Amino acid sequence: MLCRGKTGGETAMHGLVNRSIQRFVSDTYGTAQWHTVTRLAGLDFTEFEAMLEYQQTHTPALLDAIATTLNRSRASVMEDIGTYLVTHPDFEAVRRLLRFGGVDFVDFLHSLDDMRDRARLAVPELGLPALELHAHPDQTYSLQCYSDIKGYGHVMMGVMRVMADDYGALALFDHTGQHNGAEVVSITLVAVDFAEGRSFELGRVTG
Amino acid sequence: MTSTSIESVLDALCPMHLVVSATGHITHAGPTAQKLCAHTDLRTMRFLEVFNVKRPRAVTQFADLASSQDLKLHLELRRPPRTSLKGIIVPMLDSHDAQDGASIINLSFGISIIDGVRDYSLTNADFAATDLAIEMLYLVEAKTAAMEASRRLNIRLQGAKIAAEEQAFTDTLTGLKNRRALDTVLKRLLDSSSFFAVMQIDLDYFKAVNDTLGHAAGDHVLQTVARIMVEETRGNDIVARVGGDEFTIVLPDVRCDDVLRLVAHRIIDRLKAPIPFQGEDCRVSASIGTVWMQSGNAPSLEELLSDADLALYASKHAGRARQTLYSPELRSVANSISPPQGRTRGTR
């Protein structure tokens, strides 16, 4: 059965977000677990369409249902979602698009400020949360995440861990909680050129 | 400013530039420009040996280019893969050494950026930080991914639409039941061996309306006819459109054939009246063949429809705009004239 699109009026969440959550659960834990999650979240459907919009309330309901179903904290689930998004071969486009942000990991960190605008160029309705990177002395940074979805900082932590590997950098990440309406992730850069990193060619033929 | 520092400034601001002397010799190539000719140092080449000038047209010597009023260049590399390039040429003003009359030519891939980046294995570092090339590549990839997701959604929606249509019981043009709905109803009635009747109705002269007044007029006639049939039947009768201008009415609980005569008479009568459409009168009429099923005789669905077709054929043969009630004698009469052509049952 096809998904239910948003009926209009209420705040929308782009299907790409829910579809990613669906793929994360079904790929990692199986379709049966995903169906359990959707039931627990009070949905009467199981398939999200990437290019439709849904009511905003589905997303936190799903995240809570996943945590309950897997008997894990929502924070760790959200970090795993971040990791999944930039490591799963089917989401290679996400990793590549993030790599466009910078030539090295520091460059990449600074490009997170523009992530929302870049994403909007590609999918105008996506509405990713605003991110702000602040540089501090001694190669430390903090990333402020302004999201309506609680725990988004953990998603970004998962993404940044993988991207650090991708660039061959060594960095430590710590979610330091909520400050002035933003979730803050602190980043300590240990080495920019720690390892070889994964190759990235601008001119790959897309397909 | 020494010429060395001018060149390093240019290398940073526009890494795809060339400095060309008045004689047409390349004296300096920006780092990205040099990547266009991996195996040869561009500084040993003349500009026109490396590039074919497509615009301005008919350039045979470099002096023509340097003196051209048109600053915009369309170039093509002479060696494969013959990359197309855009260029802009400006005279080098502040040249106080041996470069009098030199020009700076800045190059860009323009729309061939995707091929260019792939063919010459370029990276972010090959473009100035202000160059939008990377954003362009980003956009192309991002939009390609988004379009692919939309395309897959469209394919799934198309599949769902077809599936829904296949399961549908409604004729979309008239809102009447369709053949699938009709078959379902008839099978149920045949199984319950009750009293009921089936009217096969063909519109006479409908093709002429379509041919002379167009499909819009034809559609209007079909919708009007459908409305009339619904108005002239009882609430529990089922009116279906089963082909282009073919209708079937199922009348449950028919205890005497007077009802059939009455309904058919009213439909035929009302359809005789012209149907106005955009100032034109559309004229059709109805030929009807009816089978009255009485409890006890239980033919198959195919036999039932064949009997109704035969009665319809008799109405057409007798001059149209009338109803014929099926009786077994019709079959022998029909056979003696010509074999009745049953209405084609679509397989859809």
Boltz contact constraints between the chains, C-beta under 6 A:
constraints:
  - contact:
      token1: [A, 2]
      token2: [B, 160]
      max_distance: 6.0
  - contact:
      token1: [A, 49]
      token2: [B, 153]
      max_distance: 6.0
  - contact:
      token1: [A, 50]
      token2: [B, 149]
      max_distance: 6.0
  - contact:
      token1: [A, 51]
      token2: [B, 149]
      max_distance: 6.0
  - contact:
      token1: [A, 51]
      token2: [B, 150]
      max_distance: 6.0
  - contact:
      token1: [A, 51]
      token2: [B, 153]
      max_distance: 6.0
  - contact:
      token1: [A, 93]
      token2: [B, 145]
      max_distance: 6.0
  - contact:
      token1: [A, 97]
      token2: [B, 142]
      max_distance: 6.0
  - contact:
      token1: [A, 100]
      token2: [B, 138]
      max_distance: 6.0
  - contact:
      token1: [A, 103]
      token2: [B, 124]
      max_distance: 6.0
  - contact:
      token1: [A, 121]
      token2: [B, 139]
      max_distance: 6.0
  - contact:
      token1: [A, 122]
      token2: [B, 142]
      max_distance: 6.0
  - contact:
      token1: [A, 122]
      token2: [B, 143]
      max_distance: 6.0
  - contact:
      token1: [A, 122]
      token2: [B, 146]
      max_distance: 6.0
  - contact:
      token1: [A, 123]
      token2: [B, 146]
      max_distance: 6.0
  - contact:
      token1: [A, 202]
      token2: [B, 117]
      max_distance: 6.0
  - contact:
      token1: [A, 202]
      token2: [B, 137]
      max_distance: 6.0
  - contact:
      token1: [A, 203]
      token2: [B, 117]
      max_distance: 6.0
  - contact:
      token1: [A, 203]
      token2: [B, 118]
      max_distance: 6.0
  - contact:
      token1: [A, 206]
      token2: [B, 141]
      max_distance: 6.0
  - contact:
      token1: [A, 206]
      token2: [B, 144]
      max_distance: 6.0
